[in-house]
Amino acid sequence: MLDVRLKLFNELNYVHIMLSKIECVISNLRCEGMLDNLSDDKRSPEDWEIGCSKDYVRNKIVIPDIVDRVNANHSTRCADVGAGTGYITREIIKKYPELGVQWSLLEIDQEMREYCAAKAAGLKGCSVISYDVFEGSKCLSKKFDIVFCCFSCLEFGISLETVGNMTDLACENGKVVLYLPDVLEDVEKMCVETSTTKPISSYRRGVVDVSKVDKFTKKREKFLAVRVEIIISYFITSGFFCSDLKFIRRDEERSVVVLEFCRDHAANR
Ligand SMILES: C[S@@+](CC[C@H](N)C(=O)[O-])C[C@H]1O[C@@H](n2cnc3c(N)ncnc32)[C@H](O)[C@@H]1O
């Protein structure tokens, strides 16, 4: 009887060990994004536009912040890198016509550009331009007073190459302004979801692949989270300095990060 019990105990123990090993493998796979139902579909411009129109961050934080910066710098030529449907810029033109800015909406996706151009028809000071941040500004003769990039960096990634090409768009005294979520919040969530500290370790080393459900498309999407300090170091390497850094609270839990960079004339001498 004792033998049977001991055998049973050992077998249960073995099953328990195997189960925890399987659990560990699953959570590592999750952490690497291999089990996620990631979206391969392209975003629909209509869905994106509807999402933007209801979005607190774009309407109550990003748009007023852009308007303040355009006013403070007396900017007349501005670019929006990865403009999507152009919602942000079009809203600014409609609500603040007195700004008199010439906006260039730079976007890689043809469907987004066509949607944006149709919506912008009749709006003064708005041109939609085919642009790939990896190709740079070779095709653009204009330089801009402020180059804005609202959340698009998450999609194409922040690297020395993309930062170098964005800074190339700025004129002699031009600025580059990035709007990003506080990615550390997403990294923290990934650690909880996967029950590992792998995401935070990757983030500490600089970059981590984050997968989360997009609030507009409701699909799980992947993006690259880069440490704020690393972003600043890429700009410094490109001859710019960080002239403003804000964490704007959107609610108890989350913040929007705004980073502004100016050309560093002393460093470029
Ligand atoms: C997350 S959406 C943001 C759109 C808009 N800035 C907004 O806040 O609503 C990212 C946009 O970046 C564009 N994009 C992705 N890769 C790009 C690239 N290499 N060059 C230019 N735009 C790109 C996408 O097509 C998409 O429209």
The ligand as a MOL file (V3000), in Angstrom:
LIG
                    3D

  0  0  0     0  0            999 V3000
M  V30 BEGIN CTAB
M  V30 COUNTS 27 29 0 0 0
M  V30 BEGIN ATOM
M  V30 1 C 0.1290 54.7480 -35.9660 0
M  V30 2 S -0.2110 55.5410 -37.4960 0 CHG=1
M  V30 3 C -0.2500 57.2220 -36.9350 0
M  V30 4 C -0.9380 58.1370 -37.9140 0
M  V30 5 C -1.0470 59.6010 -37.4300 0
M  V30 6 N 0.2410 60.1820 -37.1400 0
M  V30 7 C -1.9380 59.6920 -36.2160 0
M  V30 8 O -1.4310 59.9960 -35.1280 0
M  V30 9 O -3.1240 59.4490 -36.3610 0 CHG=-1
M  V30 10 C 1.3790 55.4050 -38.2770 0
M  V30 11 C 1.4530 55.9010 -39.7030 0
M  V30 12 O 2.8220 55.8710 -40.1170 0
M  V30 13 C 2.8810 55.4540 -41.4780 0
M  V30 14 N 4.1970 54.8770 -41.7730 0
M  V30 15 C 4.6310 53.6340 -41.4690 0
M  V30 16 N 5.8700 53.4480 -41.9540 0
M  V30 17 C 6.2440 54.5900 -42.5590 0
M  V30 18 C 7.4200 55.0100 -43.2700 0
M  V30 19 N 8.4370 54.1700 -43.4520 0
M  V30 20 N 7.4810 56.2690 -43.7580 0
M  V30 21 C 6.4160 57.1070 -43.5930 0
M  V30 22 N 5.2660 56.7680 -42.9630 0
M  V30 23 C 5.1740 55.5300 -42.4510 0
M  V30 24 C 1.7610 54.4140 -41.5690 0
M  V30 25 O 1.3560 54.1630 -42.8980 0
M  V30 26 C 0.6660 55.0460 -40.6920 0
M  V30 27 O -0.2080 55.8240 -41.4390 0
M  V30 END ATOM
M  V30 BEGIN BOND
M  V30 1 1 1 2
M  V30 2 1 2 3
M  V30 3 1 2 10
M  V30 4 1 3 4
M  V30 5 1 4 5
M  V30 6 1 5 6
M  V30 7 1 5 7
M  V30 8 2 7 8
M  V30 9 1 7 9
M  V30 10 1 10 11
M  V30 11 1 11 12
M  V30 12 1 11 26
M  V30 13 1 12 13
M  V30 14 1 13 14
M  V30 15 1 13 24
M  V30 16 1 14 15
M  V30 17 1 14 23
M  V30 18 2 15 16
M  V30 19 1 16 17
M  V30 20 1 17 18
M  V30 21 2 17 23
M  V30 22 1 18 19
M  V30 23 2 18 20
M  V30 24 1 20 21
M  V30 25 2 21 22
M  V30 26 1 22 23
M  V30 27 1 24 25
M  V30 28 1 24 26
M  V30 29 1 26 27
M  V30 END BOND
M  V30 END CTAB
M  END
